[in-house]
Amino acid sequence: MLDDYLSFCGYEILSLADGTCFFQKMTEFQPQLILLDLKLPDIDGYSLLEKIQQRSDWRHLPIFVVSAFAFSADQQRALRLGATRYFVKPVNLTELKQAIKEELSAFNQ
């Protein structure tokens, strides 16, 4: 649903069902922002956050966690590991769209 909505809003989207080829696809696609679910079939989202932060060329990318994990501890851990923002599912699409607009504006300055 997020893919369709963000495509409709004019964003170019690359969606991955798992983290298997995440880093290869990141290199090819060159995203300006990442939406990351913490519960992936093959890798823990927290581990992926850590790996992204270890790469100096991706450390600057805004990362929005979009997760069903609603506990404050989950949110704090993700933010501590480098997430820029944290959204609990179901996501308010208007808020998400505004946050993306704000982050991309700041990122492109």
Gaussian input, Z-matrix of N, CA and C with variables (Angstrom, degrees):
# hf/3-21g

backbone

0 1
 N
 C     1     B1
 C     2     B2     1     A1
 N     3     B3     2     A2     1     D1
 C     4     B4     3     A3     2     D2
 C     5     B5     4     A4     3     D3
 N     6     B6     5     A5     4     D4
 C     7     B7     6     A6     5     D5
 C     8     B8     7     A7     6     D6
 N     9     B9     8     A8     7     D7
 C    10    B10     9     A9     8     D8
 C    11    B11    10    A10     9     D9
 N    12    B12    11    A11    10    D10
 C    13    B13    12    A12    11    D11
 C    14    B14    13    A13    12    D12
 N    15    B15    14    A14    13    D13
 C    16    B16    15    A15    14    D14
 C    17    B17    16    A16    15    D15
 N    18    B18    17    A17    16    D16
 C    19    B19    18    A18    17    D17
 C    20    B20    19    A19    18    D18
 N    21    B21    20    A20    19    D19
 C    22    B22    21    A21    20    D20
 C    23    B23    22    A22    21    D21
 N    24    B24    23    A23    22    D22
 C    25    B25    24    A24    23    D23
 C    26    B26    25    A25    24    D24
 N    27    B27    26    A26    25    D25
 C    28    B28    27    A27    26    D26
 C    29    B29    28    A28    27    D27
 N    30    B30    29    A29    28    D28
 C    31    B31    30    A30    29    D29
 C    32    B32    31    A31    30    D30
 N    33    B33    32    A32    31    D31
 C    34    B34    33    A33    32    D32
 C    35    B35    34    A34    33    D33
 N    36    B36    35    A35    34    D34
 C    37    B37    36    A36    35    D35
 C    38    B38    37    A37    36    D36
 N    39    B39    38    A38    37    D37
 C    40    B40    39    A39    38    D38
 C    41    B41    40    A40    39    D39
 N    42    B42    41    A41    40    D40
 C    43    B43    42    A42    41    D41
 C    44    B44    43    A43    42    D42
 N    45    B45    44    A44    43    D43
 C    46    B46    45    A45    44    D44
 C    47    B47    46    A46    45    D45
 N    48    B48    47    A47    46    D46
 C    49    B49    48    A48    47    D47
 C    50    B50    49    A49    48    D48
 N    51    B51    50    A50    49    D49
 C    52    B52    51    A51    50    D50
 C    53    B53    52    A52    51    D51
 N    54    B54    53    A53    52    D52
 C    55    B55    54    A54    53    D53
 C    56    B56    55    A55    54    D54
 N    57    B57    56    A56    55    D55
 C    58    B58    57    A57    56    D56
 C    59    B59    58    A58    57    D57
 N    60    B60    59    A59    58    D58
 C    61    B61    60    A60    59    D59
 C    62    B62    61    A61    60    D60
 N    63    B63    62    A62    61    D61
 C    64    B64    63    A63    62    D62
 C    65    B65    64    A64    63    D63
 N    66    B66    65    A65    64    D64
 C    67    B67    66    A66    65    D65
 C    68    B68    67    A67    66    D66
 N    69    B69    68    A68    67    D67
 C    70    B70    69    A69    68    D68
 C    71    B71    70    A70    69    D69
 N    72    B72    71    A71    70    D70
 C    73    B73    72    A72    71    D71
 C    74    B74    73    A73    72    D72
 N    75    B75    74    A74    73    D73
 C    76    B76    75    A75    74    D74
 C    77    B77    76    A76    75    D75
 N    78    B78    77    A77    76    D76
 C    79    B79    78    A78    77    D77
 C    80    B80    79    A79    78    D78
 N    81    B81    80    A80    79    D79
 C    82    B82    81    A81    80    D80
 C    83    B83    82    A82    81    D81
 N    84    B84    83    A83    82    D82
 C    85    B85    84    A84    83    D83
 C    86    B86    85    A85    84    D84
 N    87    B87    86    A86    85    D85
 C    88    B88    87    A87    86    D86
 C    89    B89    88    A88    87    D87
 N    90    B90    89    A89    88    D88
 C    91    B91    90    A90    89    D89
 C    92    B92    91    A91    90    D90
 N    93    B93    92    A92    91    D91
 C    94    B94    93    A93    92    D92
 C    95    B95    94    A94    93    D93
 N    96    B96    95    A95    94    D94
 C    97    B97    96    A96    95    D95
 C    98    B98    97    A97    96    D96
 N    99    B99    98    A98    97    D97
 C   100   B100    99    A99    98    D98
 C   101   B101   100   A100    99    D99
 N   102   B102   101   A101   100   D100
 C   103   B103   102   A102   101   D101
 C   104   B104   103   A103   102   D102
 N   105   B105   104   A104   103   D103
 C   106   B106   105   A105   104   D104
 C   107   B107   106   A106   105   D105
 N   108   B108   107   A107   106   D106
 C   109   B109   108   A108   107   D107
 C   110   B110   109   A109   108   D108
 N   111   B111   110   A110   109   D109
 C   112   B112   111   A111   110   D110
 C   113   B113   112   A112   111   D111
 N   114   B114   113   A113   112   D112
 C   115   B115   114   A114   113   D113
 C   116   B116   115   A115   114   D114
 N   117   B117   116   A116   115   D115
 C   118   B118   117   A117   116   D116
 C   119   B119   118   A118   117   D117
 N   120   B120   119   A119   118   D118
 C   121   B121   120   A120   119   D119
 C   122   B122   121   A121   120   D120
 N   123   B123   122   A122   121   D121
 C   124   B124   123   A123   122   D122
 C   125   B125   124   A124   123   D123
 N   126   B126   125   A125   124   D124
 C   127   B127   126   A126   125   D125
 C   128   B128   127   A127   126   D126
 N   129   B129   128   A128   127   D127
 C   130   B130   129   A129   128   D128
 C   131   B131   130   A130   129   D129
 N   132   B132   131   A131   130   D130
 C   133   B133   132   A132   131   D131
 C   134   B134   133   A133   132   D132
 N   135   B135   134   A134   133   D133
 C   136   B136   135   A135   134   D134
 C   137   B137   136   A136   135   D135
 N   138   B138   137   A137   136   D136
 C   139   B139   138   A138   137   D137
 C   140   B140   139   A139   138   D138
 N   141   B141   140   A140   139   D139
 C   142   B142   141   A141   140   D140
 C   143   B143   142   A142   141   D141
 N   144   B144   143   A143   142   D142
 C   145   B145   144   A144   143   D143
 C   146   B146   145   A145   144   D144
 N   147   B147   146   A146   145   D145
 C   148   B148   147   A147   146   D146
 C   149   B149   148   A148   147   D147
 N   150   B150   149   A149   148   D148
 C   151   B151   150   A150   149   D149
 C   152   B152   151   A151   150   D150
 N   153   B153   152   A152   151   D151
 C   154   B154   153   A153   152   D152
 C   155   B155   154   A154   153   D153
 N   156   B156   155   A155   154   D154
 C   157   B157   156   A156   155   D155
 C   158   B158   157   A157   156   D156
 N   159   B159   158   A158   157   D157
 C   160   B160   159   A159   158   D158
 C   161   B161   160   A160   159   D159
 N   162   B162   161   A161   160   D160
 C   163   B163   162   A162   161   D161
 C   164   B164   163   A163   162   D162
 N   165   B165   164   A164   163   D163
 C   166   B166   165   A165   164   D164
 C   167   B167   166   A166   165   D165
 N   168   B168   167   A167   166   D166
 C   169   B169   168   A168   167   D167
 C   170   B170   169   A169   168   D168
 N   171   B171   170   A170   169   D169
 C   172   B172   171   A171   170   D170
 C   173   B173   172   A172   171   D171
 N   174   B174   173   A173   172   D172
 C   175   B175   174   A174   173   D173
 C   176   B176   175   A175   174   D174
 N   177   B177   176   A176   175   D175
 C   178   B178   177   A177   176   D176
 C   179   B179   178   A178   177   D177
 N   180   B180   179   A179   178   D178
 C   181   B181   180   A180   179   D179
 C   182   B182   181   A181   180   D180
 N   183   B183   182   A182   181   D181
 C   184   B184   183   A183   182   D182
 C   185   B185   184   A184   183   D183
 N   186   B186   185   A185   184   D184
 C   187   B187   186   A186   185   D185
 C   188   B188   187   A187   186   D186
 N   189   B189   188   A188   187   D187
 C   190   B190   189   A189   188   D188
 C   191   B191   190   A190   189   D189
 N   192   B192   191   A191   190   D190
 C   193   B193   192   A192   191   D191
 C   194   B194   193   A193   192   D192
 N   195   B195   194   A194   193   D193
 C   196   B196   195   A195   194   D194
 C   197   B197   196   A196   195   D195
 N   198   B198   197   A197   196   D196
 C   199   B199   198   A198   197   D197
 C   200   B200   199   A199   198   D198
 N   201   B201   200   A200   199   D199
 C   202   B202   201   A201   200   D200
 C   203   B203   202   A202   201   D201
 N   204   B204   203   A203   202   D202
 C   205   B205   204   A204   203   D203
 C   206   B206   205   A205   204   D204
 N   207   B207   206   A206   205   D205
 C   208   B208   207   A207   206   D206
 C   209   B209   208   A208   207   D207
 N   210   B210   209   A209   208   D208
 C   211   B211   210   A210   209   D209
 C   212   B212   211   A211   210   D210
 N   213   B213   212   A212   211   D211
 C   214   B214   213   A213   212   D212
 C   215   B215   214   A214   213   D213
 N   216   B216   215   A215   214   D214
 C   217   B217   216   A216   215   D215
 C   218   B218   217   A217   216   D216
 N   219   B219   218   A218   217   D217
 C   220   B220   219   A219   218   D218
 C   221   B221   220   A220   219   D219
 N   222   B222   221   A221   220   D220
 C   223   B223   222   A222   221   D221
 C   224   B224   223   A223   222   D222
 N   225   B225   224   A224   223   D223
 C   226   B226   225   A225   224   D224
 C   227   B227   226   A226   225   D225
 N   228   B228   227   A227   226   D226
 C   229   B229   228   A228   227   D227
 C   230   B230   229   A229   228   D228
 N   231   B231   230   A230   229   D229
 C   232   B232   231   A231   230   D230
 C   233   B233   232   A232   231   D231
 N   234   B234   233   A233   232   D232
 C   235   B235   234   A234   233   D233
 C   236   B236   235   A235   234   D234
 N   237   B237   236   A236   235   D235
 C   238   B238   237   A237   236   D236
 C   239   B239   238   A238   237   D237
 N   240   B240   239   A239   238   D238
 C   241   B241   240   A240   239   D239
 C   242   B242   241   A241   240   D240
 N   243   B243   242   A242   241   D241
 C   244   B244   243   A243   242   D242
 C   245   B245   244   A244   243   D243
 N   246   B246   245   A245   244   D244
 C   247   B247   246   A246   245   D245
 C   248   B248   247   A247   246   D246
 N   249   B249   248   A248   247   D247
 C   250   B250   249   A249   248   D248
 C   251   B251   250   A250   249   D249
 N   252   B252   251   A251   250   D250
 C   253   B253   252   A252   251   D251
 C   254   B254   253   A253   252   D252
 N   255   B255   254   A254   253   D253
 C   256   B256   255   A255   254   D254
 C   257   B257   256   A256   255   D255
 N   258   B258   257   A257   256   D256
 C   259   B259   258   A258   257   D257
 C   260   B260   259   A259   258   D258
 N   261   B261   260   A260   259   D259
 C   262   B262   261   A261   260   D260
 C   263   B263   262   A262   261   D261
 N   264   B264   263   A263   262   D262
 C   265   B265   264   A264   263   D263
 C   266   B266   265   A265   264   D264
 N   267   B267   266   A266   265   D265
 C   268   B268   267   A267   266   D266
 C   269   B269   268   A268   267   D267
 N   270   B270   269   A269   268   D268
 C   271   B271   270   A270   269   D269
 C   272   B272   271   A271   270   D270
 N   273   B273   272   A272   271   D271
 C   274   B274   273   A273   272   D272
 C   275   B275   274   A274   273   D273
 N   276   B276   275   A275   274   D274
 C   277   B277   276   A276   275   D275
 C   278   B278   277   A277   276   D276
 N   279   B279   278   A278   277   D277
 C   280   B280   279   A279   278   D278
 C   281   B281   280   A280   279   D279
 N   282   B282   281   A281   280   D280
 C   283   B283   282   A282   281   D281
 C   284   B284   283   A283   282   D282
 N   285   B285   284   A284   283   D283
 C   286   B286   285   A285   284   D284
 C   287   B287   286   A286   285   D285
 N   288   B288   287   A287   286   D286
 C   289   B289   288   A288   287   D287
 C   290   B290   289   A289   288   D288
 N   291   B291   290   A290   289   D289
 C   292   B292   291   A291   290   D290
 C   293   B293   292   A292   291   D291
 N   294   B294   293   A293   292   D292
 C   295   B295   294   A294   293   D293
 C   296   B296   295   A295   294   D294
 N   297   B297   296   A296   295   D295
 C   298   B298   297   A297   296   D296
 C   299   B299   298   A298   297   D297
 N   300   B300   299   A299   298   D298
 C   301   B301   300   A300   299   D299
 C   302   B302   301   A301   300   D300
 N   303   B303   302   A302   301   D301
 C   304   B304   303   A303   302   D302
 C   305   B305   304   A304   303   D303
 N   306   B306   305   A305   304   D304
 C   307   B307   306   A306   305   D305
 C   308   B308   307   A307   306   D306
 N   309   B309   308   A308   307   D307
 C   310   B310   309   A309   308   D308
 C   311   B311   310   A310   309   D309
 N   312   B312   311   A311   310   D310
 C   313   B313   312   A312   311   D311
 C   314   B314   313   A313   312   D312
 N   315   B315   314   A314   313   D313
 C   316   B316   315   A315   314   D314
 C   317   B317   316   A316   315   D315
 N   318   B318   317   A317   316   D316
 C   319   B319   318   A318   317   D317
 C   320   B320   319   A319   318   D318
 N   321   B321   320   A320   319   D319
 C   322   B322   321   A321   320   D320
 C   323   B323   322   A322   321   D321
 N   324   B324   323   A323   322   D322
 C   325   B325   324   A324   323   D323
 C   326   B326   325   A325   324   D324

   B1=1.4472
   B2=1.5287
   B3=1.3165
   B4=1.4613
   B5=1.5186
   B6=1.3340
   B7=1.4714
   B8=1.5206
   B9=1.3185
   B10=1.4633
   B11=1.5198
   B12=1.3174
   B13=1.4618
   B14=1.5245
   B15=1.3271
   B16=1.4639
   B17=1.5258
   B18=1.3176
   B19=1.4723
   B20=1.5195
   B21=1.3171
   B22=1.4611
   B23=1.5302
   B24=1.3395
   B25=1.4713
   B26=1.5286
   B27=1.3361
   B28=1.4597
   B29=1.5172
   B30=1.3152
   B31=1.4611
   B32=1.5268
   B33=1.3133
   B34=1.4582
   B35=1.5267
   B36=1.3104
   B37=1.4668
   B38=1.5271
   B39=1.3210
   B40=1.4579
   B41=1.5161
   B42=1.3010
   B43=1.4590
   B44=1.5211
   B45=1.3319
   B46=1.4574
   B47=1.5194
   B48=1.3155
   B49=1.4627
   B50=1.5213
   B51=1.3189
   B52=1.4598
   B53=1.5262
   B54=1.3110
   B55=1.4546
   B56=1.5137
   B57=1.3253
   B58=1.4593
   B59=1.5264
   B60=1.2945
   B61=1.4713
   B62=1.5325
   B63=1.3215
   B64=1.4602
   B65=1.5249
   B66=1.3201
   B67=1.4637
   B68=1.5214
   B69=1.3122
   B70=1.4619
   B71=1.5285
   B72=1.3307
   B73=1.4648
   B74=1.5187
   B75=1.3355
   B76=1.4708
   B77=1.5245
   B78=1.3253
   B79=1.4591
   B80=1.5268
   B81=1.3167
   B82=1.4630
   B83=1.5236
   B84=1.3203
   B85=1.4700
   B86=1.5318
   B87=1.3269
   B88=1.4620
   B89=1.5411
   B90=1.3227
   B91=1.4719
   B92=1.5195
   B93=1.3216
   B94=1.4581
   B95=1.5244
   B96=1.3351
   B97=1.4567
   B98=1.5256
   B99=1.3319
   B100=1.4651
   B101=1.5205
   B102=1.3327
   B103=1.4577
   B104=1.5187
   B105=1.3265
   B106=1.4569
   B107=1.5177
   B108=1.3179
   B109=1.4564
   B110=1.5243
   B111=1.3087
   B112=1.4645
   B113=1.5190
   B114=1.3211
   B115=1.4674
   B116=1.5254
   B117=1.3257
   B118=1.4550
   B119=1.5226
   B120=1.3270
   B121=1.4688
   B122=1.5264
   B123=1.3269
   B124=1.4629
   B125=1.5238
   B126=1.3417
   B127=1.4615
   B128=1.5254
   B129=1.2980
   B130=1.4516
   B131=1.5327
   B132=1.3173
   B133=1.4566
   B134=1.5175
   B135=1.3418
   B136=1.4621
   B137=1.5305
   B138=1.3184
   B139=1.4722
   B140=1.5193
   B141=1.3132
   B142=1.4637
   B143=1.5323
   B144=1.3207
   B145=1.4673
   B146=1.5335
   B147=1.3050
   B148=1.4604
   B149=1.5238
   B150=1.3146
   B151=1.4675
   B152=1.5202
   B153=1.3256
   B154=1.4719
   B155=1.5228
   B156=1.3272
   B157=1.4659
   B158=1.5255
   B159=1.3240
   B160=1.4603
   B161=1.5204
   B162=1.3102
   B163=1.4714
   B164=1.5259
   B165=1.3029
   B166=1.4587
   B167=1.5290
   B168=1.3332
   B169=1.4598
   B170=1.5231
   B171=1.3309
   B172=1.4698
   B173=1.5173
   B174=1.3046
   B175=1.4583
   B176=1.5308
   B177=1.3073
   B178=1.4625
   B179=1.5332
   B180=1.3432
   B181=1.4636
   B182=1.5227
   B183=1.3302
   B184=1.4604
   B185=1.5315
   B186=1.3238
   B187=1.4603
   B188=1.5155
   B189=1.3162
   B190=1.4569
   B191=1.5215
   B192=1.3058
   B193=1.4508
   B194=1.5189
   B195=1.3148
   B196=1.4682
   B197=1.5194
   B198=1.3423
   B199=1.4555
   B200=1.5209
   B201=1.3116
   B202=1.4653
   B203=1.5186
   B204=1.3353
   B205=1.4597
   B206=1.5260
   B207=1.3125
   B208=1.4667
   B209=1.5270
   B210=1.3113
   B211=1.4596
   B212=1.5247
   B213=1.3176
   B214=1.4599
   B215=1.5310
   B216=1.3159
   B217=1.4685
   B218=1.5309
   B219=1.3329
   B220=1.4657
   B221=1.5236
   B222=1.3176
   B223=1.4620
   B224=1.5205
   B225=1.3327
   B226=1.4615
   B227=1.5265
   B228=1.3222
   B229=1.4632
   B230=1.5195
   B231=1.3283
   B232=1.4675
   B233=1.5252
   B234=1.3090
   B235=1.4640
   B236=1.5260
   B237=1.3147
   B238=1.4644
   B239=1.5321
   B240=1.3373
   B241=1.4684
   B242=1.5288
   B243=1.3334
   B244=1.4597
   B245=1.5118
   B246=1.3263
   B247=1.4666
   B248=1.5232
   B249=1.3071
   B250=1.4563
   B251=1.5174
   B252=1.3319
   B253=1.4645
   B254=1.5149
   B255=1.3331
   B256=1.4624
   B257=1.5193
   B258=1.3207
   B259=1.4649
   B260=1.5221
   B261=1.3207
   B262=1.4684
   B263=1.5220
   B264=1.3396
   B265=1.4714
   B266=1.5157
   B267=1.3014
   B268=1.4611
   B269=1.5271
   B270=1.3053
   B271=1.4577
   B272=1.5259
   B273=1.3159
   B274=1.4573
   B275=1.5331
   B276=1.3154
   B277=1.4652
   B278=1.5209
   B279=1.3151
   B280=1.4667
   B281=1.5248
   B282=1.3349
   B283=1.4631
   B284=1.5287
   B285=1.3153
   B286=1.4590
   B287=1.5268
   B288=1.2995
   B289=1.4681
   B290=1.5311
   B291=1.3256
   B292=1.4619
   B293=1.5280
   B294=1.3153
   B295=1.4636
   B296=1.5297
   B297=1.3216
   B298=1.4682
   B299=1.5229
   B300=1.3107
   B301=1.4679
   B302=1.5329
   B303=1.3201
   B304=1.4703
   B305=1.5257
   B306=1.3208
   B307=1.4725
   B308=1.5255
   B309=1.3222
   B310=1.4693
   B311=1.5177
   B312=1.3258
   B313=1.4670
   B314=1.5133
   B315=1.3248
   B316=1.4642
   B317=1.5232
   B318=1.3329
   B319=1.4628
   B320=1.5176
   B321=1.3248
   B322=1.4689
   B323=1.5163
   B324=1.3064
   B325=1.4733
   B326=1.4899
   A1=111.01
   A2=117.28
   A3=119.95
   A4=111.50
   A5=116.51
   A6=119.99
   A7=110.94
   A8=115.41
   A9=120.33
   A10=111.35
   A11=116.45
   A12=120.66
   A13=110.81
   A14=117.58
   A15=120.49
   A16=111.91
   A17=117.49
   A18=120.34
   A19=110.02
   A20=116.63
   A21=121.80
   A22=110.81
   A23=116.56
   A24=121.55
   A25=112.07
   A26=117.27
   A27=120.55
   A28=115.52
   A29=117.54
   A30=120.32
   A31=110.88
   A32=115.47
   A33=120.80
   A34=106.81
   A35=116.16
   A36=121.93
   A37=110.83
   A38=115.01
   A39=121.67
   A40=105.52
   A41=116.57
   A42=121.85
   A43=109.54
   A44=115.40
   A45=121.03
   A46=108.63
   A47=116.69
   A48=121.57
   A49=112.03
   A50=116.81
   A51=120.70
   A52=108.56
   A53=116.50
   A54=120.42
   A55=114.89
   A56=116.79
   A57=121.77
   A58=112.86
   A59=117.58
   A60=120.58
   A61=110.77
   A62=116.17
   A63=121.88
   A64=112.65
   A65=117.09
   A66=120.14
   A67=112.78
   A68=117.12
   A69=120.34
   A70=109.77
   A71=116.92
   A72=121.08
   A73=111.49
   A74=117.07
   A75=120.55
   A76=110.37
   A77=115.71
   A78=120.75
   A79=110.72
   A80=117.11
   A81=121.49
   A82=112.13
   A83=117.18
   A84=121.99
   A85=113.31
   A86=117.97
   A87=123.25
   A88=111.88
   A89=117.64
   A90=120.06
   A91=112.27
   A92=115.33
   A93=121.59
   A94=111.00
   A95=116.13
   A96=122.03
   A97=107.86
   A98=116.13
   A99=120.94
   A100=109.06
   A101=116.40
   A102=122.64
   A103=105.61
   A104=117.18
   A105=121.06
   A106=110.80
   A107=115.55
   A108=121.13
   A109=106.97
   A110=117.29
   A111=120.01
   A112=113.18
   A113=116.79
   A114=120.54
   A115=108.59
   A116=114.65
   A117=121.92
   A118=108.34
   A119=117.51
   A120=119.52
   A121=114.61
   A122=117.63
   A123=118.63
   A124=115.69
   A125=117.07
   A126=120.19
   A127=108.63
   A128=114.77
   A129=121.28
   A130=108.55
   A131=117.35
   A132=121.52
   A133=113.22
   A134=116.74
   A135=120.07
   A136=110.51
   A137=116.67
   A138=120.76
   A139=110.54
   A140=115.82
   A141=119.97
   A142=110.71
   A143=116.75
   A144=120.55
   A145=110.48
   A146=116.93
   A147=120.69
   A148=111.56
   A149=116.27
   A150=120.47
   A151=111.62
   A152=116.94
   A153=120.39
   A154=109.72
   A155=116.89
   A156=120.92
   A157=112.73
   A158=116.98
   A159=120.79
   A160=112.54
   A161=116.18
   A162=121.11
   A163=109.30
   A164=118.22
   A165=121.01
   A166=112.13
   A167=117.30
   A168=119.96
   A169=112.80
   A170=119.27
   A171=121.99
   A172=112.81
   A173=117.79
   A174=122.49
   A175=112.21
   A176=117.31
   A177=122.13
   A178=113.18
   A179=117.69
   A180=120.67
   A181=111.97
   A182=117.49
   A183=119.03
   A184=109.58
   A185=115.89
   A186=121.48
   A187=108.50
   A188=115.46
   A189=121.86
   A190=107.92
   A191=116.63
   A192=120.30
   A193=107.67
   A194=115.73
   A195=123.26
   A196=105.03
   A197=116.22
   A198=119.05
   A199=112.23
   A200=115.18
   A201=121.46
   A202=110.55
   A203=118.04
   A204=121.46
   A205=108.62
   A206=116.66
   A207=121.17
   A208=113.81
   A209=118.13
   A210=119.91
   A211=110.99
   A212=115.55
   A213=121.70
   A214=111.33
   A215=117.00
   A216=120.16
   A217=111.34
   A218=116.95
   A219=120.55
   A220=110.48
   A221=115.48
   A222=120.27
   A223=111.09
   A224=116.71
   A225=120.41
   A226=111.69
   A227=116.12
   A228=119.79
   A229=111.07
   A230=117.09
   A231=121.04
   A232=111.02
   A233=116.86
   A234=120.07
   A235=110.89
   A236=117.12
   A237=121.82
   A238=111.13
   A239=116.11
   A240=120.82
   A241=112.95
   A242=117.47
   A243=119.10
   A244=116.95
   A245=117.91
   A246=118.76
   A247=109.22
   A248=115.76
   A249=121.38
   A250=111.16
   A251=115.41
   A252=121.92
   A253=108.89
   A254=114.85
   A255=120.84
   A256=108.47
   A257=116.67
   A258=122.53
   A259=108.72
   A260=115.42
   A261=120.95
   A262=108.31
   A263=115.03
   A264=120.76
   A265=109.40
   A266=119.09
   A267=127.17
   A268=110.44
   A269=115.42
   A270=123.14
   A271=110.53
   A272=115.62
   A273=121.25
   A274=105.87
   A275=116.64
   A276=121.13
   A277=113.10
   A278=117.26
   A279=120.68
   A280=110.12
   A281=116.61
   A282=120.57
   A283=111.08
   A284=116.53
   A285=120.38
   A286=110.66
   A287=116.84
   A288=121.10
   A289=110.49
   A290=117.52
   A291=121.77
   A292=110.81
   A293=117.32
   A294=121.12
   A295=111.03
   A296=116.41
   A297=120.09
   A298=110.00
   A299=116.34
   A300=120.92
   A301=110.38
   A302=116.70
   A303=121.10
   A304=111.69
   A305=116.32
   A306=119.91
   A307=111.73
   A308=116.97
   A309=119.03
   A310=111.16
   A311=117.10
   A312=120.21
   A313=110.46
   A314=116.94
   A315=121.34
   A316=111.15
   A317=116.44
   A318=122.11
   A319=110.85
   A320=117.75
   A321=121.83
   A322=113.47
   A323=118.17
   A324=119.99
   A325=111.88
   D1=-42.19
   D2=179.13
   D3=-62.36
   D4=-39.31
   D5=178.00
   D6=-56.96
   D7=-50.66
   D8=-178.42
   D9=-61.80
   D10=-45.29
   D11=-178.11
   D12=-63.17
   D13=-47.94
   D14=-178.03
   D15=-69.14
   D16=-34.19
   D17=173.43
   D18=-63.02
   D19=-43.66
   D20=177.55
   D21=-59.88
   D22=-34.57
   D23=179.47
   D24=-77.03
   D25=-3.90
   D26=175.13
   D27=101.33
   D28=7.29
   D29=179.49
   D30=-89.18
   D31=145.44
   D32=174.16
   D33=-86.55
   D34=123.91
   D35=-171.14
   D36=-116.37
   D37=138.22
   D38=167.60
   D39=-122.78
   D40=118.75
   D41=-177.99
   D42=-110.82
   D43=133.58
   D44=177.70
   D45=-120.24
   D46=134.24
   D47=-179.13
   D48=-79.29
   D49=-19.84
   D50=179.15
   D51=-151.95
   D52=179.46
   D53=-176.20
   D54=-97.14
   D55=9.61
   D56=-174.54
   D57=-52.23
   D58=-51.84
   D59=-177.35
   D60=-115.21
   D61=30.66
   D62=-176.78
   D63=-53.37
   D64=-52.20
   D65=-174.50
   D66=-69.19
   D67=-34.44
   D68=175.50
   D69=-65.03
   D70=-45.94
   D71=-179.52
   D72=-66.42
   D73=-36.25
   D74=177.12
   D75=-60.39
   D76=-43.68
   D77=-179.32
   D78=-64.23
   D79=-41.36
   D80=-179.80
   D81=-71.60
   D82=-44.09
   D83=-172.57
   D84=-82.44
   D85=-32.34
   D86=-178.94
   D87=55.47
   D88=63.67
   D89=-178.05
   D90=-69.71
   D91=157.70
   D92=174.55
   D93=-101.30
   D94=-10.22
   D95=-179.66
   D96=-159.80
   D97=146.36
   D98=179.89
   D99=-120.96
   D100=132.39
   D101=168.12
   D102=-103.05
   D103=124.21
   D104=-173.13
   D105=-128.35
   D106=126.71
   D107=171.12
   D108=-88.56
   D109=141.92
   D110=-179.34
   D111=-79.90
   D112=-21.70
   D113=-178.42
   D114=-105.33
   D115=98.49
   D116=179.03
   D117=-113.51
   D118=153.99
   D119=-175.40
   D120=-66.51
   D121=-27.64
   D122=-172.24
   D123=-122.23
   D124=-6.79
   D125=179.55
   D126=-151.78
   D127=145.90
   D128=176.26
   D129=-73.36
   D130=131.32
   D131=-178.97
   D132=-59.56
   D133=-33.41
   D134=176.93
   D135=-64.19
   D136=-40.51
   D137=177.55
   D138=-62.72
   D139=-39.81
   D140=178.77
   D141=-64.94
   D142=-41.06
   D143=175.78
   D144=-58.07
   D145=-45.50
   D146=179.34
   D147=-61.14
   D148=-43.60
   D149=-179.13
   D150=-65.73
   D151=-37.27
   D152=177.51
   D153=-63.31
   D154=-42.99
   D155=-178.26
   D156=-67.75
   D157=-22.25
   D158=178.18
   D159=-76.02
   D160=-14.95
   D161=-179.66
   D162=-95.72
   D163=113.52
   D164=-176.56
   D165=-62.10
   D166=-28.90
   D167=-178.87
   D168=-77.34
   D169=-13.19
   D170=179.86
   D171=-116.18
   D172=-9.19
   D173=-176.33
   D174=-58.28
   D175=-28.16
   D176=-177.52
   D177=-80.32
   D178=-13.84
   D179=-176.01
   D180=-68.77
   D181=133.15
   D182=172.71
   D183=-67.38
   D184=134.31
   D185=178.72
   D186=-123.71
   D187=118.13
   D188=176.22
   D189=-100.97
   D190=119.44
   D191=173.62
   D192=-83.90
   D193=130.54
   D194=176.52
   D195=-122.69
   D196=105.47
   D197=-169.41
   D198=-142.88
   D199=156.13
   D200=173.24
   D201=-82.44
   D202=-10.87
   D203=178.10
   D204=-71.66
   D205=106.78
   D206=-172.42
   D207=-99.82
   D208=-4.38
   D209=-177.85
   D210=-71.47
   D211=145.30
   D212=179.40
   D213=-58.35
   D214=-37.33
   D215=179.98
   D216=-61.82
   D217=-38.28
   D218=177.41
   D219=-64.37
   D220=-44.17
   D221=-179.81
   D222=-63.58
   D223=-45.88
   D224=-178.99
   D225=-63.61
   D226=-40.12
   D227=178.85
   D228=-62.74
   D229=-45.44
   D230=179.84
   D231=-62.92
   D232=-42.93
   D233=179.38
   D234=-66.43
   D235=-38.45
   D236=177.96
   D237=-64.50
   D238=-31.72
   D239=-179.16
   D240=-85.84
   D241=1.43
   D242=173.86
   D243=119.70
   D244=-2.34
   D245=176.64
   D246=-65.52
   D247=142.53
   D248=179.23
   D249=-84.06
   D250=-42.02
   D251=-179.92
   D252=-143.12
   D253=161.69
   D254=-176.48
   D255=-134.71
   D256=123.72
   D257=178.95
   D258=-119.71
   D259=132.21
   D260=177.63
   D261=-93.84
   D262=134.10
   D263=177.03
   D264=-72.55
   D265=145.12
   D266=-4.63
   D267=-73.06
   D268=138.02
   D269=-174.45
   D270=-81.54
   D271=137.67
   D272=171.16
   D273=-75.78
   D274=110.48
   D275=-173.49
   D276=-63.35
   D277=-34.67
   D278=178.79
   D279=-65.29
   D280=-43.14
   D281=178.32
   D282=-65.43
   D283=-41.42
   D284=179.11
   D285=-63.23
   D286=-45.96
   D287=-179.82
   D288=-60.43
   D289=-42.57
   D290=178.96
   D291=-65.28
   D292=-42.06
   D293=179.53
   D294=-64.39
   D295=-40.85
   D296=177.53
   D297=-62.53
   D298=-45.12
   D299=179.46
   D300=-59.07
   D301=-45.01
   D302=-179.77
   D303=-63.35
   D304=-46.81
   D305=-178.30
   D306=-65.69
   D307=-41.78
   D308=-179.75
   D309=-67.84
   D310=-34.96
   D311=176.38
   D312=-62.59
   D313=-45.06
   D314=179.45
   D315=-68.79
   D316=-38.36
   D317=-178.02
   D318=-66.42
   D319=-36.10
   D320=-175.19
   D321=-89.41
   D322=4.48
   D323=179.35
   D324=-87.43

